[in-house]
Amino acid sequence: MSKDLEIKFGSVIYDKINTVRMSEQERQVAINAMHNADAIVDTLLWLSQKIEQLGAALFLKPSIKH
């Protein structure tokens, strides 16, 4: 992975991973795991927002004007 991508994320976690004493292969596995976890969280947040929007559309009561 390029350093530009790590800088883009700007996370303290990536700094911690880079300071821990481990092989380059282990470091790459740890960084890939962080990226996967980030993607899963983004997907879950997106899904929960879509469910919320769907629920609001389904259960929205039409306004009655007098």
GROMACS elastic network, one bead per residue, 0.5 to 0.9 nm:
[ bonds ]
;  ai    aj funct       b0    kb
    1     4     6  0.84373   500
    1     5     6  0.71574   500
    1     6     6  0.79755   500
    1    28     6  0.77290   500
    1    31     6  0.86619   500
    1    32     6  0.89288   500
    2     5     6  0.56413   500
    2     6     6  0.69729   500
    2     7     6  0.89975   500
    3     6     6  0.50874   500
    3     7     6  0.61393   500
    3     8     6  0.85137   500
    4     7     6  0.50727   500
    4     8     6  0.60538   500
    4     9     6  0.87905   500
    5     9     6  0.65107   500
    5    10     6  0.87373   500
    6     9     6  0.53147   500
    6    10     6  0.63504   500
    6    11     6  0.77722   500
    6    14     6  0.69340   500
    6    15     6  0.88892   500
    6    31     6  0.89941   500
    7    11     6  0.78412   500
    7    14     6  0.88561   500
    8    11     6  0.85115   500
    9    14     6  0.83970   500
   10    13     6  0.86838   500
   10    14     6  0.76401   500
   10    15     6  0.85107   500
   11    14     6  0.55585   500
   11    15     6  0.69069   500
   12    15     6  0.50473   500
   12    16     6  0.62785   500
   12    17     6  0.87023   500
   13    16     6  0.50191   500
   13    17     6  0.61944   500
   13    18     6  0.86231   500
   13    34     6  0.85800   500
   14    18     6  0.61726   500
   14    19     6  0.86942   500
   14    31     6  0.71649   500
   14    34     6  0.84788   500
   15    18     6  0.51062   500
   15    19     6  0.63004   500
   15    20     6  0.88449   500
   16    19     6  0.51646   500
   16    20     6  0.63195   500
   17    20     6  0.54494   500
   17    21     6  0.85199   500
   17    22     6  0.88839   500
   17    27     6  0.67240   500
   17    30     6  0.72795   500
   17    31     6  0.74744   500
   18    21     6  0.79304   500
   18    22     6  0.87414   500
   18    27     6  0.72019   500
   19    22     6  0.88021   500
   20    27     6  0.85069   500
   21    27     6  0.88649   500
   22    25     6  0.81409   500
   22    26     6  0.61821   500
   22    27     6  0.63893   500
   23    26     6  0.52338   500
   23    27     6  0.61908   500
   23    28     6  0.86475   500
   24    28     6  0.61258   500
   24    29     6  0.86387   500
   25    28     6  0.50964   500
   25    29     6  0.62853   500
   25    30     6  0.87205   500
   26    29     6  0.50370   500
   26    30     6  0.62292   500
   26    31     6  0.86684   500
   27    30     6  0.51209   500
   27    31     6  0.62303   500
   27    32     6  0.85880   500
   28    31     6  0.51075   500
   28    32     6  0.60500   500
   28    33     6  0.84933   500
   29    32     6  0.51097   500
   29    33     6  0.61129   500
   29    34     6  0.86899   500
   30    33     6  0.50600   500
   30    34     6  0.63320   500
   30    35     6  0.87817   500
   31    34     6  0.50594   500
   31    35     6  0.63227   500
   31    36     6  0.86854   500
   32    35     6  0.50327   500
   32    36     6  0.61602   500
   32    37     6  0.85690   500
   33    36     6  0.50561   500
   33    37     6  0.61080   500
   33    38     6  0.85311   500
   34    37     6  0.50881   500
   34    38     6  0.61048   500
   34    39     6  0.86098   500
   35    38     6  0.50454   500
   35    39     6  0.61885   500
   35    40     6  0.86692   500
   36    39     6  0.50792   500
   36    40     6  0.62117   500
   36    41     6  0.86685   500
   37    40     6  0.50914   500
   37    41     6  0.62096   500
   37    42     6  0.86029   500
   38    41     6  0.51819   500
   38    42     6  0.61688   500
   38    43     6  0.86187   500
   39    42     6  0.50916   500
   39    43     6  0.61539   500
   39    44     6  0.86575   500
   40    43     6  0.50844   500
   40    44     6  0.61836   500
   40    45     6  0.86160   500
   41    44     6  0.51106   500
   41    45     6  0.61274   500
   41    46     6  0.85351   500
   42    45     6  0.51787   500
   42    46     6  0.61231   500
   42    47     6  0.85572   500
   43    46     6  0.50993   500
   43    47     6  0.60617   500
   43    48     6  0.85843   500
   44    47     6  0.50230   500
   44    48     6  0.60813   500
   44    49     6  0.85765   500
   45    48     6  0.51690   500
   45    49     6  0.62215   500
   45    50     6  0.86639   500
   46    49     6  0.52106   500
   46    50     6  0.62745   500
   46    51     6  0.87396   500
   47    50     6  0.51065   500
   47    51     6  0.62082   500
   47    52     6  0.85771   500
   48    51     6  0.50868   500
   48    52     6  0.61185   500
   48    53     6  0.86040   500
   49    52     6  0.50094   500
   49    53     6  0.61505   500
   49    54     6  0.85737   500
   50    53     6  0.50167   500
   50    54     6  0.60800   500
   50    55     6  0.85137   500
   51    54     6  0.50102   500
   51    55     6  0.60386   500
   51    56     6  0.85265   500
   52    55     6  0.51072   500
   52    56     6  0.61744   500
   52    57     6  0.86391   500
   53    56     6  0.51226   500
   53    57     6  0.62129   500
   53    58     6  0.86610   500
   54    57     6  0.50894   500
   54    58     6  0.61110   500
   54    59     6  0.85400   500
   55    58     6  0.51274   500
   55    59     6  0.59629   500
   55    60     6  0.80479   500
   56    59     6  0.54056   500
   56    60     6  0.55365   500
   57    60     6  0.54047   500
   57    61     6  0.88797   500
   58    61     6  0.85225   500
   60    63     6  0.89972   500
   61    64     6  0.89219   500
